[in-house]
Amino acid sequence: MHRKTQIKVTDLSRLLTYILAHRPDEFGLVPDPAAFVTLKELLRAIHEEPGWGYVREGHLREVLIGKGRDLFVWEDDRLKAVEQRWQLDLQTPAVNIPKILFVAIRRRAHVHVMEKGLLSDRPIVLSPNQDMALRIGRRRDPKPIQLEVMTGPAQQQGVSFYAFGDLYLAGEIPPEFISGPPVPEELPEPQSPKKEKPALQPSVLSGGTFLLDVQRDPDRSRRRDGRKPRGWKEDSRKMRRDKG
């Protein structure tokens, strides 16, 4: 293996060890009960670190076939450290919790959360740090909505929070303990004005007929001032007047 490649693999192995074995909370990660983190979540967290945006699944595999192969366990699409220095306790509620914790949600969930609260089949991840909450939220939505959770009133109503490093976890948070930007009113979609079709003018022509320009009529009697030529009835009346 090339020396530079070996250095990169060694550095990545150290980074993975720190994340998975020591402080997953520093990267906004919460392993599952078996201590695994999905590759998708792990790679997103790594890419947020300066200088590590190049890492792909193939680079993780290089770590597992190198000197660090005994430090990690790869199972399906998940990865974990063999030994963990952290503890995830979801049985003992935390004490001395900050008065306000932050969480960033997807924009399309904004209305639902403000009406129904926060509820998930996985622990809800909260942080006392707004930047960390946004960092976690941006993994699901590039422009998440940041909300505040009032922990004191929530605890008084039976909501439990569990500490995990610098993060806090909860199972469910009712809407009355959540505050954030107002939900935008849904405006009706603008409708384009209907174009009125021009009324069809009744045709004075019937099939097989055409208009004749009186000024081009070869019969001069019909070209007088563009007037309509007299019919036989008018000629007959004129003759009677002349005889009388």
N, C-alpha and C positions, 0 to 999 in steps of 0.2 A: 504493500500500500504506500502511495506517495506520502512524503513527510507532512506536507501541508494538509492533505486529506486526513491523515492520522491525527493531527492536532485538532482539526475541526470535530472529528468523531469523539475525541477525548473530551473536548470542551462541551459538546452536546451531552455526553454521558454525565458530566458533572452537573450541567443545568437540569437534566432530567432527575438526577438524584436529589437535587435541592428541592425541585418542585414536588415530586411524588413522595419523597421520604421525609422531608423536613417541613416545608411551608407551602402547601398548596393554596392556603388562604391568601397569601401575598399575591397570588396570581388570579384571584377571584374564582378558584376552583374548589368544589366540594366533592370528594370521592363518594362512590356509592358504599353501601354497608360492607362490601367485600374489599374496599380500598382501591377499586379500579376507577380510572378516569377514561372517558371515551377518547379515541384518537382525535376526533373532530374538535372536541373542547380543548384538548391538550394543544393541538396545533394552533388553534386560534389564540390561546394564551401565549404561546411561544412567539407567534408572529407580532404580538404587541410589544415585545421587547426589542429595543434598538439593536440592529445588527443581526437579528435572527429571522428576518422575514423570508429567507431562502429555504428554510427547513420544510421538507416534505416527508411523507410516510417512508419513502425510500431511505432517507437519512436516519430515521428511527431504527429501521431494520439493520443498518450498518452498525449501530450501537449494539444491537442484540447479537450480532455475530462476532463482535470484537471483544475487548477485555471486559466490557460491562455486561456481558450476557448473563452473568450470575447475579446481577443486581436487580433485574426486572423480570416481570412475568407478562407475557403477551397472550391474551385470550380473546379470540375473535377480533372485535374492533376496539378492544380496551387494553389499557396498559397500567401496571402498578409496580411499585417498588416492593422488593421482597420484605424489607423491614421498614416500618414506619415509626417516626419519632413524634408523630402527632396523635391526638386522640379525638374521636368524634363521639360525643355523648349526647344522645337525644332523649335521655331519661331524666337528666337533672337540669331543671331550668336555671338560667343564668341570673345572677344578682348584679346590682349596680349597673344597670343597663343605661346607655345614653338616653336622654329624654326623647330624642328624635333619631330615627334610623331612615336611611334612604334606599329606594329601590327604583330601578328604571324598567319600564315595561314597553311592550310593543305598542305602536300608535293605534293599531286596530283593536287592541284590547282595552283602550282607555275608557270607553263608555261602559263596558261590562264591569271593569274593576271598580269604577266609581259607584256603580249601582249594586254590585254583588260582593265586592271585596276581593281580596287575594286568596286564591285557592288553587292548589296544585297537588299532583300525585307525588311530587318530589318536594323536598324542603324548599321553602321560599328563602332566597338568599338576600340578606339586607346588610348594609354597611353604614357605619357612622361617618364615612367619608363619601362626599358627593362624587368625586372623581372616580372612585372605585365602583360605585353604583352605576355610573354611566359607562364605565369600561365593560362591566358585565352585561349591561343592557344592550350595548352596541353589537354584541355578538349575535343578537337576534333581530336587531333593527338598527339601521345606520343613524336614525334620528329618534331615539326612544323618548318616552315621556317620563320625566323624573317625578316621583311622588315621595311624600313624607309620611312616616308612620309614627304616631304619638304613642310611645310605649307605655307611659304611666297609666293612662286611662284604659289601654288595652289589657294590661296586666290585671287591673282591678276587675275587669270583666272576664277573667279567666284565660286570657291568651298567654301562652308560654313562649319564651324566647330562649334559644340555646346558643351558647358561645362556641365558636369554632375559630380559634386564632383571633384575627381581627374582624371576623365576620360574625353575623348572627343569623340563626335559622329559625323559622317558624312554620307551623303546619297550616294555619289559616288565620287571616286577619280580616275582620268585618269592615265594611265600608265606612262606618262612623269614626274609625280611628285613622283614616287615610285622608290626606289633603294633597291638593296639587292644582295644576292649571284647570280652569273650567273646561268642561266638555264643549267642544264647538257645536253650535246648532247646525243641524243638517238643513241646508238650503235646497229648495227644489231645483232640479236641473233646468237650466234655461232652455226654453224651447224656441227654435228658430221660427220666425214669423212665416206664416204660410203665404206663398206668393199667389196673388189672385190672377187667375187666367183671364186674359183679355176676352171680352165678350165678342162672340162671332157676329159679324154684321151679316144680315140676311142678303143673300146674293140676288141681284136684279136680273141675273142671267140664268138661263136654263141651258141644259145640255145642247150643244150644237149651235149656239148663238154667239155673236161677237159684237163689240161696240164699233160704231163707225164714226170717224172724225168728220163732222159736217163740213169743215173747211177744206177737206180733201175730196168731197163728193163731186163727181164729174157733172152731176145735174145741178146747174147754177140756181135753179128755182129752189133747191133745198139748202143752198148755202147762205141765204139772206140773213145776215146778222145772227147766224147760228140758230134762227128760229125754226120751229118744227114746221115742215111743209103742210099746206092746207090739204084737207081731204076732199072727197067728192061732195060731201054735204055742204061744206063752206063754199065751194065753187057754184053749186046750184043756187044757194041763197043769194050770192052776188049777182048771178044772172037775173034772178027775179027782181032784185032791187033796180037793176039797170033798165029793165023793161017798164017798170012802174014809173 
